[in-house]
Amino acid sequence: MKLRINPLASDIIITIYAIVTLFFRFKFETEATVSTMNSLVMGICFVVIIWVLIKLKVLNPNWFGLFNPKKSKS
C-alpha cells in the first residue's frame, strides 16, 4: 500500500516545512557564519526533499486551489 496524503494536508505540510526550513537557514547562517554558497546548497537540498515527495506521490499538493482552471459557462 502506497502512502498518500490528501491535498489539504499536503498543502499545510509543505507550508510548515518551508517556514521551518527558512527559519532554520536564517538562524544557522547568523550563528555559524555560513557562506552564501553553503546556504544556497542547503536551500536546494531542502527543496529537493519536497520535490521528491511530490514526485513519489506521497504529497499531493493542491496549492490551496490557486491553480484550478475556472470553467467558463458556454
Number of C-alpha atoms within 10 A of each C-alpha: 3 7 8 14 15 12 16 16 14 20 19 14 15 17 12 12 15 16 11 12 15 14 12 11 17 13 12 13 15 9 8 8 9 13 9 10 9 11 15 12 11 14 15 11 12 16 14 12 10 17 13 12 13 16 10 13 14 16 23 18 19 15 15 12 11 7 8 9 7 6 6 5 4 3
